[in-house]
Structure formats: C-alpha cells, structure tokens
Amino acid sequence: MSRQRRRFVVGGLAAGGLVGLSAFVALRVPALFNACHAQLPPATARHELIEAAWAGIDPARFLDAHVHLVGTGDSGSGIEVNPQMDSLFHPLQYAQRLFYLNAGCVHDAPGRIDDSYVERMQNLVDGLRPGARLLLFAFDRFHDEQGRADPARSSFYTPNAYAQVVAERHPGSFAWAASIHPYRVDCVDALAAVVKGGALAVKWLPPAMGIDPSSPRCDRFYAALAAHDLPLISHAGEEKAVHGGGQQAFGNPLLLRRAMDHGVRVVVAHCASIGDAVDLDQGANGPLRSCFALFARLMAEARYEKLLFADISALTLRNRGAEIVRAVIERSEWHPRLLNGSDYPLPGIVPLVAPGELAERGMLPLSAVAALEAIRQHNPLLFDFVLKRQLSAAGRRLPASIFETRTFFERKTA
C-alpha cells in the first residue's frame, strides 16, 4: 500500500461498561485522551519546529529504539494479556489498559486490535521522514528460578515470532528486538534463533519478568550475547507501567555490572530515571540511593565506557523530575552513549507528558507548547521527537547524534 493511500481509521469503542464511558469522556475531556487524528494538517506539517527538529539528522539513520509491540492476540499473533487487565475487580489495571488502547489508537473490535495497532504505527512512521524506522519489542513471560514460565505473574507476552513477522512484513517501517528470559533452559538456542531471524537486540524488564541481572543463572546467556555482539536493552529503576513479577529490587542499575563484565553492551532504559535502590557498593544492607545516581556512577566507571549506554525514553514523563532531564541534557560527556527512544505508546497517553510544565521550568520555549500539543493529537511519535529536540538546559540541547541510533544496532561484519 502506498504512503499516499495508507490511512488509519479508528473504529468506535465497544459500547457498555468503562469502555463506553471512556469513549464518552474522550469526547468531553480531550485533555485526557488522544484524539487519534491521522495525517498532520498541511500548515502543521510545515511548522518550523518540525523543520528544526530534523535539521542535522539523517532520517535513514533514525531508529526509535524503544517501541512496544502490544495487542490482545485477537489476530492469532500469540500475544497474551493477563486477565486482570480486563477485570473490573482490578480497576487500576483496567483503567491503565484503556489508556494504553487509546494511546495506540486501537479499539475493542474483536479481530482488529493487533492489526490496528500495527497500522497505526505505520501511519505514524509515515508522518516522520522517509527512512525513519521503529525498533519493536517482543516481551517474554515471567519465569521462576527454575526457568519455568508463569503466565499468572506475567502482565503480557509478545512472542519473538510475532515481532519478527511484523518487522519482515514492513521492513521500511520496523526492525525488531527479541525478548528471552535468561533462566530458560533453551535461552542460548533461542538467542541463536532470533539472531538468525534478524533481531537487533534483546529486551528485558527485570522487575516484571523476574530476572536478577546479577545472578549466575544469567552467565551462559551473557556469554552468548557477547559472542553474537547483540546489545541488551534492560529496564532499570522502579517499574511503573507493567505489573506482574513485582520484583522491584531487580531494577537496581548496579545489578547490570555482571552483564558488562561478560562483555555485553548494555542499554539502560530510561537512564534509570525513577525510584530508589540499595547502594550495593556499600553492602546488601546499604543505604537507598536514587536509581539515577547509581546509573550515573556506572557511567563514570572507565571500564564500562564502551559497554554501557542508555536510552532517553520516558524522560519527559511527568513522574520524572525536571532535574533528571536537566542532568541528561547538561552531561554532554554522556551524549555519545545515549540513544533516542519514545517508549511508544506512552507518548500518546496525554496526561503523562505536559509541555506547558516543561516551559514553566524554562526548559522549553513557551511559544512551542501549542504547536507540540497539535502535533501530539496527530502523531505522538513526532511529538516525542520534536519535544526532545526543543528541550534545553544551561544553554545546551540534545545533539542530533542521539537520534541517529541505527549505527549502534548495525551488526559488525567479519
């Protein structure tokens, strides 16, 4: 289908219950919900903020390195969603699901949620510049210490095979990252299979998956990752978006030393920008430190200079402190080791990002707020990108190199 002909049409939400209520609220309170418009109006598409955002960036090198591939499994994709996400007996998770559906501009029409989610992402990529692509994440289940999958403790599951198929069907829009739990008996063989299938990285969310990155159980997987030169993208810090395993201690950035000591390139998702963890350098009962401070300590260790990286996804969310964003912008020595990621679909959850608040803190021109809000209602990915390119602190901005991430994921040839 041509770029000109491809359009994303959002169907109506199913009537009844909170789903019907959410549709009503979306009409009456647009500040809470994404309007899910398609193409930008011509005047907005030509806005100077968008032109400025792309200045100095080669779109062919642009790869959004943090995008979640989700759905309900209604297409036969193999995706699984914990029943609690559909249950009114768990209202917080149910409401969270509604916001995710709206953020991804999908609807509760059986058989169309998986496909609609992918179509919407294609629509959003079309709104970037030709050559730009997204790195789609698979997501493994929670596993116990014996390496057995536990669906009851898994929030959701996106199979590697599905992520691979979506990327192969749309190579101009997507690449993919596998997700393999290192306690699995077959983890090394599974890694070899996804490498053969074109995966560019492995994605972990330790608190939700039940992975202790410092466990010797991970060693054989780390050795295989290093041999394949495949980077590990691992969440660090407190986990807010995904319930399940509930192992918050596994989000401690210091636990990732073991992977790097095996020669694995590690990308710390979100710069470990939320929550506190035990300062393990002072023992198992050490004081609590901010996860961001522990991440900064790792970044200062010379032995990890070529192994430790981070993505800037979710840094603009309102639950991150402005001082975190300022620090990331001001620490120019970190910039060659930072990768752009959007954490899509989160930029489409309107209450999570407030450009006006960033403007009040002097990190964004007040004149940019209205244009950014207009862009968001059509293209949350473009909104996230333009917002980050406009942020400033102490006279500095994030350089173009952070947004040309494809080089980092290119496989070395012999």
C-alpha positions in Angstrom: 0.0 0.0 0.0 1.4 3.4 -0.9 2.2 6.1 1.6 -0.4 8.3 0.0 -3.1 5.6 0.1 -2.4 4.3 3.6 -4.7 5.7 6.2 -5.6 4.7 9.7 -9.3 4.8 10.5 -10.2 4.4 14.2 -13.4 2.4 14.8 -15.8 3.1 17.7 -15.0 1.7 21.1 -17.4 -1.1 22.1 -20.4 0.1 24.0 -21.0 -0.7 27.6 -19.1 -0.6 30.8 -16.0 1.5 31.3 -15.1 1.1 27.6 -18.2 3.1 26.6 -17.6 5.5 29.4 -14.0 6.1 28.2 -15.3 7.0 24.7 -17.8 9.5 26.3 -15.0 11.1 28.4 -12.7 11.2 25.3 -15.3 13.4 23.6 -15.9 15.7 26.6 -12.4 15.9 28.0 -9.9 16.0 25.1 -7.1 16.9 27.5 -7.2 13.4 28.9 -7.4 11.3 25.7 -5.5 11.2 22.4 -7.8 12.4 19.6 -6.1 9.8 17.2 -6.2 12.0 14.2 -4.3 10.7 11.1 -2.1 13.0 8.9 -1.0 16.4 10.1 -2.7 19.4 8.6 -0.5 20.9 5.9 0.3 24.0 8.0 1.3 22.0 11.0 3.3 19.5 8.9 5.4 22.5 7.6 5.8 24.0 11.1 9.2 25.5 11.8 9.5 23.3 14.9 9.4 20.1 12.8 11.9 21.5 10.3 14.2 22.5 13.1 13.9 19.0 14.7 15.1 17.3 11.6 18.0 19.7 11.0 21.3 17.9 11.0 19.7 14.4 11.3 19.8 11.8 8.5 16.4 10.1 8.6 18.0 7.0 7.2 19.9 6.8 10.5 16.9 7.4 12.7 15.7 4.4 14.6 13.3 4.9 17.5 15.0 2.3 19.8 12.2 1.8 22.4 8.8 0.9 21.0 6.4 -1.7 22.5 4.6 -4.1 20.2 1.4 -4.9 22.1 -2.2 -6.1 21.4 -4.6 -8.7 22.6 -3.8 -11.7 20.5 -7.0 -11.4 18.5 -5.2 -11.8 15.2 -3.6 -15.1 16.2 -0.4 -13.3 17.0 0.2 -15.3 20.2 0.1 -12.2 22.3 -1.2 -12.9 25.8 -2.6 -10.3 28.2 -3.1 -11.0 31.9 -6.9 -11.3 32.6 -6.5 -8.7 35.4 -6.1 -6.1 32.7 -9.7 -6.9 31.6 -11.2 -7.2 35.0 -13.3 -4.6 36.8 -12.1 -6.3 40.1 -8.7 -4.7 39.3 -9.8 -1.2 38.4 -6.3 0.4 38.3 -5.0 -2.1 35.8 -8.3 -2.0 33.8 -8.1 1.8 33.6 -4.4 1.5 32.6 -5.4 -0.8 29.7 -8.0 1.7 28.5 -5.4 4.4 28.4 -3.0 2.1 26.5 -5.6 1.3 24.0 -6.3 5.0 23.4 -2.6 5.8 23.2 -2.2 3.2 20.5 -5.4 4.3 18.9 -6.9 0.8 18.8 -10.4 -0.3 19.7 -12.2 -3.2 21.2 -13.5 -4.7 17.9 -12.6 -8.4 18.1 -10.0 -9.4 15.5 -8.8 -5.9 14.8 -6.8 -4.7 17.9 -3.5 -6.4 16.9 -3.7 -5.3 13.3 -5.0 -1.8 14.1 -2.1 -1.2 16.5 0.4 -2.1 13.7 -1.5 0.0 11.1 -1.4 3.0 13.5 2.4 2.7 14.0 2.8 2.6 10.2 0.7 5.7 9.9 2.9 7.4 12.5 6.1 6.4 10.7 4.7 7.8 7.5 4.5 11.1 9.4 8.2 11.1 10.0 10.8 11.5 7.3 11.4 8.7 4.7 13.9 6.2 6.0 12.9 6.5 9.7 12.1 3.2 11.4 11.0 1.9 14.8 12.5 -0.9 16.9 9.7 -3.1 18.0 10.0 -5.0 21.3 8.9 -8.6 21.9 8.2 -9.3 25.6 8.9 -12.6 27.4 6.9 -14.1 30.2 7.8 -14.0 33.9 9.8 -17.1 34.8 10.6 -18.6 38.2 14.1 -19.5 39.4 13.8 -22.9 37.7 13.2 -21.3 34.4 9.5 -22.2 34.2 7.1 -19.7 32.6 4.4 -18.4 35.0 1.6 -16.7 33.0 -0.2 -15.8 36.2 2.6 -13.5 37.1 3.1 -12.2 33.6 1.4 -8.9 32.7 1.6 -9.6 29.0 3.5 -11.7 26.4 4.6 -10.7 22.9 6.2 -13.6 21.1 9.5 -13.2 19.3 8.0 -14.9 16.3 5.3 -12.2 16.0 7.7 -9.3 16.3 9.8 -10.9 13.6 6.9 -11.3 11.3 5.7 -7.7 11.7 9.2 -6.4 11.0 9.6 -8.6 8.0 6.3 -7.6 6.5 7.1 -3.9 6.9 10.9 -3.6 6.6 10.7 0.0 5.6 9.0 0.9 8.9 10.2 -1.6 11.5 13.1 -3.5 12.9 12.7 -5.8 15.9 14.2 -6.7 19.3 13.7 -10.2 20.8 13.0 -10.9 24.5 14.4 -14.0 26.1 14.4 -14.9 29.8 17.9 -16.0 30.7 16.7 -18.6 33.2 15.1 -20.6 30.4 16.7 -23.9 29.6 16.7 -23.1 25.9 17.8 -19.5 26.3 21.1 -19.9 24.3 19.4 -21.8 21.5 16.5 -19.2 21.5 19.1 -16.5 21.2 20.8 -18.1 18.2 17.4 -18.4 16.5 16.5 -14.7 16.9 19.9 -13.7 15.7 19.3 -15.7 12.6 15.8 -14.1 12.3 17.3 -10.6 12.3 16.7 -9.4 15.9 18.8 -6.3 16.6 18.8 -6.5 20.4 17.3 -8.4 23.4 14.9 -6.5 25.7 14.4 -7.2 29.4 12.2 -5.7 32.1 13.7 -7.5 35.1 11.2 -6.4 37.8 8.2 -7.7 35.7 10.0 -10.7 34.2 11.6 -12.0 37.4 15.2 -11.6 36.2 18.0 -10.9 38.6 20.7 -9.5 36.2 23.4 -10.3 38.8 22.5 -13.9 39.1 25.0 -16.6 37.9 21.9 -18.1 36.1 22.4 -15.4 33.5 26.1 -16.2 32.8 25.6 -18.6 29.9 23.2 -16.2 28.3 25.6 -13.3 28.7 28.4 -15.3 27.1 26.1 -16.0 24.1 25.0 -12.3 23.9 28.6 -11.2 23.8 29.6 -13.8 21.2 26.8 -12.6 19.0 27.6 -8.9 19.8 23.9 -8.3 20.4 23.1 -5.5 22.8 20.8 -6.0 25.9 18.2 -3.3 26.4 17.3 -3.6 30.1 14.9 -1.5 32.2 16.5 -0.1 35.3 14.8 1.8 38.1 11.4 1.4 39.5 8.8 -0.1 37.2 5.5 1.8 36.9 3.9 0.8 33.6 4.0 -3.0 33.8 2.7 -5.1 36.7 3.4 -8.7 37.1 6.6 -10.1 38.8 6.7 -7.3 41.4 10.5 -7.7 41.9 11.4 -4.1 42.1 14.8 -4.8 43.6 15.8 -6.3 40.2 15.6 -2.8 38.7 18.8 -1.8 40.5 21.2 -0.5 37.9 24.2 -1.9 39.7 23.0 -5.4 39.0 23.8 -4.9 35.3 27.6 -4.9 36.0 27.6 -8.7 35.6 26.4 -8.4 32.0 29.0 -5.8 31.1 31.7 -7.9 32.9 30.9 -10.6 30.4 31.4 -8.1 27.5 27.8 -7.4 26.8 26.8 -4.0 25.5 24.0 -2.8 27.9 21.5 -0.1 27.1 19.9 1.1 30.4 16.3 2.1 29.5 15.1 5.5 30.7 18.5 6.2 32.2 17.2 4.5 35.3 15.4 7.8 36.0 12.8 6.8 38.6 12.8 5.2 42.0 15.4 4.3 44.6 17.5 1.1 45.1 20.0 -0.2 47.6 23.6 1.0 47.2 25.1 -2.4 46.8 28.6 -1.0 46.7 28.1 -0.5 50.4 26.8 -4.0 51.0 23.5 -5.8 50.8 22.1 -3.6 53.5 23.5 -0.4 52.2 21.5 2.9 52.1 19.0 3.7 49.5 20.1 5.9 46.6 18.2 7.2 43.6 18.5 4.8 40.7 19.6 7.7 38.6 22.5 8.4 40.9 23.5 4.7 40.7 23.3 4.9 36.9 25.5 8.0 36.9 28.0 6.1 39.0 28.2 3.4 36.4 28.5 5.9 33.6 31.6 7.3 35.4 33.4 3.9 35.5 36.0 3.8 32.8 35.9 0.1 32.4 32.3 0.4 31.1 32.9 3.3 28.7 32.4 1.1 25.6 29.8 -1.2 27.1 27.3 1.0 29.0 24.7 3.0 27.1 21.3 4.4 27.9 18.1 5.4 26.1 16.2 8.6 26.8 12.8 7.1 26.6 10.2 8.3 29.1 12.5 11.1 30.4 9.8 13.7 29.7 7.0 11.9 31.6 5.6 13.9 34.5 6.7 11.3 37.0 10.3 12.1 36.2 11.9 15.1 38.0 12.9 18.1 35.9 16.4 17.8 37.5 16.8 14.4 35.7 16.1 15.9 32.3 18.4 18.8 33.0 21.2 16.5 34.1 20.9 14.4 30.9 21.0 17.5 28.7 23.8 19.1 30.6 26.1 16.0 30.9 27.5 16.4 27.4 30.1 13.6 28.1 27.2 11.2 28.2 25.7 12.2 24.8 27.8 9.9 22.6 26.4 7.0 24.7 22.7 8.0 24.6 20.1 6.6 22.2 16.7 8.0 21.4 13.6 6.0 22.2 10.0 7.1 22.6 8.6 4.3 24.8 5.6 4.3 22.5 2.6 4.1 23.1 3.3 6.1 26.3 3.7 9.5 24.5 0.1 9.0 23.3 -1.2 9.0 26.8 -1.9 12.7 27.0 -1.8 13.3 30.8 1.7 11.7 31.1 3.6 14.5 29.2 2.9 18.2 29.9 4.9 20.5 27.6 3.4 23.5 29.5 5.1 22.4 32.7 8.4 22.0 30.9 8.0 25.5 29.6 7.3 26.8 33.1 10.6 25.2 34.2 12.4 27.1 31.5 13.3 24.0 29.5 11.0 24.6 26.6 10.0 27.8 24.7 6.5 28.8 25.7 5.9 29.5 22.1 6.4 25.9 21.3 3.7 24.5 23.5 0.6 25.0 21.3 2.3 23.5 18.3 3.5 20.5 20.2 0.0 19.8 21.5 -1.3 20.0 18.0 1.3 17.6 16.7 0.6 15.1 19.6 -3.1 14.7 18.6 -2.0 13.5 15.2 1.4 11.8 15.7 2.7 11.0 19.3 6.0 9.8 17.9 6.7 13.0 16.1 5.5 14.9 19.2 8.1 13.0 21.3 10.9 13.7 18.8 10.2 17.4 18.3 9.7 17.9 22.1 13.1 16.4 22.8 14.8 18.4 20.1 13.4 21.6 21.7 14.4 20.9 25.3 17.3 22.9 26.6 19.2 23.4 29.9 22.1 25.6 30.7 22.3 26.7 27.0 22.6 23.1 25.8 20.4 20.8 23.8 20.4 17.1 23.0 22.6 16.7 19.9 21.5 15.2 16.6 23.7 12.2 17.1 21.4 10.8 19.9 18.7 10.4 17.3 20.8 8.6 14.7 20.8 5.3 16.6 20.8 2.9 13.7 24.6 2.7 13.7 24.6 1.3 17.2 22.5 -1.6 16.2 24.2 -2.5 13.0 26.0 -5.8 13.2 29.7 -5.9 12.7 30.8 -8.0 9.7 33.9 -10.1 9.8 
